[in-house]
Amino acid sequence: MRKLLSLALAAVVAVSMAACGVGGTAAAGGTAQADENKEEAVETAAESAADTEPAADTETEATDESVHYTVGICQLVQHVALDAATQGFKDAITAKLGEDAVTFDEQNAAGDSAQCTTICAGFASDGVDLMLANATPALQAAASSTTEIPILGTSITEYGVALSLDGFNGTVGRNISGTSDLAPLEKQAKMIEELFPEAKNVGILYCSAEANSVYQADTVKAVLEGDGLKVTVYTFADSNDVASVTQSACDENDALYIPTDNTAASCTEAINNVALPAGVPIVAGEEGIAKGCGVAALTIDYYELGKTTGEMAVKILTGEADIATMPIEYYDNPVKVYNPVICEKLGIEIPEGYTAIAEE
């Protein structure tokens, strides 16, 4: 706009000089004509500036509206926690960028790690603008598929373990960042002792294919053993042997602990069908498992975790942040929840400070 006004002023000056003549001896009629020419020049320059400014604005708006992003979402399996994280992620992005600015290519691996690899390879081939890897196997597959496309993880317990990073300090580097669903593991162990003070034998049940489940199990096991309890670990390879492994764990223990484990989360009905008749209570690493087969959990809000991940995505897509320097973000407000239905069936009284899990 300043440039246009300068041009207008220059035009006026030029007309004035022409009217005055080189020697400054123009007649009265020439002076009147010069004034008329000067007014016309000002009007013409102003009209030109007015016409040009909206055109520039229109061009800017068209550029903004033409920006469109494609985000690939690889979710390991469908269950309450992961579904909530994915929804929070999408909601945060559309709230910031608008629904028309982004296309989500959302795919579910149905619990198959190999399918995660196929999905992420497809995203890399398609050249999506960003990937969301929901759960550890999805993150591992995404990390193997590209070193260029930004990858955000969510529902990942420990990034150093998931990606085999030595000396992990909170920032992955390269093209990976995200959010962690790690709840305080020592407090989870203490919850078992608080709810079942008479328990002497505790079984820990999880899927051996999930690296972060191993990490959680080892941490909780160390705390419980340090407090004098006998702890036995029971692992299943996939959903096919969940029931039989759960039966063995129930036969030999007073209580069970299931960490944040995606395979277990998708098999809570099978676990509950064994544990409830056996009268063995389960403390879980997250609300979804507790809702399906447990009595209580120290849990995070997965929808809010997903929203945080989505907000990180917006900063990456718009160029506001460099993913290589973005630290992993954690959820700071875990809450104690309990399952009133299972507690009633097992005759368990929950102390104050726990929130009932809502029934659907």
Secondary structure in CASP SS format (residue, H / E / C, confidence):
PFRMAT SS
TARGET T0000
AUTHOR 0000-0000-0000
METHOD secondary structure of the structure
MODEL  1
M C 1.00
R H 1.00
K H 1.00
L H 1.00
L H 1.00
S H 1.00
L H 1.00
A H 1.00
L H 1.00
A H 1.00
A H 1.00
V H 1.00
V H 1.00
A H 1.00
V H 1.00
S H 1.00
M H 1.00
A H 1.00
A H 1.00
C H 1.00
G C 1.00
V C 1.00
G C 1.00
G C 1.00
T C 1.00
A C 1.00
A C 1.00
A H 1.00
G H 1.00
G H 1.00
T H 1.00
A H 1.00
Q H 1.00
A H 1.00
D H 1.00
E H 1.00
N H 1.00
K H 1.00
E H 1.00
E H 1.00
A H 1.00
V H 1.00
E H 1.00
T H 1.00
A H 1.00
A H 1.00
E H 1.00
S H 1.00
A H 1.00
A H 1.00
D H 1.00
T H 1.00
E H 1.00
P H 1.00
A H 1.00
A H 1.00
D H 1.00
T H 1.00
E H 1.00
T H 1.00
E H 1.00
A H 1.00
T H 1.00
D H 1.00
E H 1.00
S H 1.00
V C 1.00
H C 1.00
Y E 1.00
T E 1.00
V E 1.00
G E 1.00
I E 1.00
C E 1.00
Q E 1.00
L C 1.00
V C 1.00
Q C 1.00
H C 1.00
V H 1.00
A H 1.00
L H 1.00
D H 1.00
A H 1.00
A H 1.00
T H 1.00
Q H 1.00
G H 1.00
F H 1.00
K H 1.00
D H 1.00
A H 1.00
I H 1.00
T H 1.00
A H 1.00
K H 1.00
L H 1.00
G C 1.00
E H 1.00
D H 1.00
A H 1.00
V E 1.00
T E 1.00
F E 1.00
D E 1.00
E E 1.00
Q E 1.00
N E 1.00
A C 1.00
A C 1.00
G C 1.00
D C 1.00
S H 1.00
A H 1.00
Q H 1.00
C H 1.00
T H 1.00
T H 1.00
I H 1.00
C H 1.00
A H 1.00
G H 1.00
F H 1.00
A H 1.00
S H 1.00
D H 1.00
G C 1.00
V C 1.00
D C 1.00
L E 1.00
M E 1.00
L E 1.00
A E 1.00
N E 1.00
A C 1.00
T H 1.00
P H 1.00
A H 1.00
L H 1.00
Q H 1.00
A H 1.00
A H 1.00
A H 1.00
S H 1.00
S H 1.00
T C 1.00
T C 1.00
E C 1.00
I C 1.00
P C 1.00
I E 1.00
L E 1.00
G E 1.00
T E 1.00
S E 1.00
I E 1.00
T C 1.00
E C 1.00
Y H 1.00
G H 1.00
V H 1.00
A H 1.00
L C 1.00
S C 1.00
L C 1.00
D C 1.00
G C 1.00
F C 1.00
N C 1.00
G C 1.00
T C 1.00
V C 1.00
G E 1.00
R C 1.00
N C 1.00
I E 1.00
S E 1.00
G E 1.00
T E 1.00
S E 1.00
D C 1.00
L C 1.00
A C 1.00
P C 1.00
L H 1.00
E H 1.00
K H 1.00
Q H 1.00
A H 1.00
K H 1.00
M H 1.00
I H 1.00
E H 1.00
E H 1.00
L H 1.00
F C 1.00
P C 1.00
E C 1.00
A C 1.00
K C 1.00
N E 1.00
V E 1.00
G E 1.00
I E 1.00
L E 1.00
Y E 1.00
C E 1.00
S C 1.00
A C 1.00
E C 1.00
A H 1.00
N H 1.00
S H 1.00
V H 1.00
Y H 1.00
Q H 1.00
A H 1.00
D H 1.00
T H 1.00
V H 1.00
K H 1.00
A H 1.00
V H 1.00
L H 1.00
E H 1.00
G H 1.00
D C 1.00
G C 1.00
L C 1.00
K E 1.00
V E 1.00
T E 1.00
V E 1.00
Y E 1.00
T E 1.00
F E 1.00
A C 1.00
D C 1.00
S H 1.00
N H 1.00
D H 1.00
V H 1.00
A H 1.00
S H 1.00
V H 1.00
T H 1.00
Q H 1.00
S H 1.00
A H 1.00
C H 1.00
D H 1.00
E H 1.00
N C 1.00
D C 1.00
A E 1.00
L E 1.00
Y E 1.00
I E 1.00
P C 1.00
T C 1.00
D C 1.00
N H 1.00
T H 1.00
A H 1.00
A H 1.00
S C 1.00
C C 1.00
T H 1.00
E H 1.00
A H 1.00
I H 1.00
N H 1.00
N H 1.00
V H 1.00
A H 1.00
L H 1.00
P H 1.00
A H 1.00
G C 1.00
V C 1.00
P C 1.00
I E 1.00
V E 1.00
A E 1.00
G C 1.00
E C 1.00
E H 1.00
G H 1.00
I H 1.00
A H 1.00
K H 1.00
G H 1.00
C H 1.00
G C 1.00
V C 1.00
A E 1.00
A E 1.00
L E 1.00
T E 1.00
I C 1.00
D C 1.00
Y H 1.00
Y H 1.00
E H 1.00
L H 1.00
G H 1.00
K H 1.00
T H 1.00
T H 1.00
G H 1.00
E H 1.00
M H 1.00
A H 1.00
V H 1.00
K H 1.00
I H 1.00
L H 1.00
T C 1.00
G C 1.00
E C 1.00
A C 1.00
D C 1.00
I H 1.00
A H 1.00
T H 1.00
M C 1.00
P C 1.00
I C 1.00
E E 1.00
Y E 1.00
Y C 1.00
D C 1.00
N C 1.00
P C 1.00
V E 1.00
K E 1.00
V E 1.00
Y E 1.00
N C 1.00
P H 1.00
V H 1.00
I H 1.00
C H 1.00
E H 1.00
K H 1.00
L H 1.00
G C 1.00
I C 1.00
E C 1.00
I C 1.00
P C 1.00
E C 1.00
G C 1.00
Y C 1.00
T E 1.00
A E 1.00
I C 1.00
A C 1.00
E C 1.00
E C 1.00
END
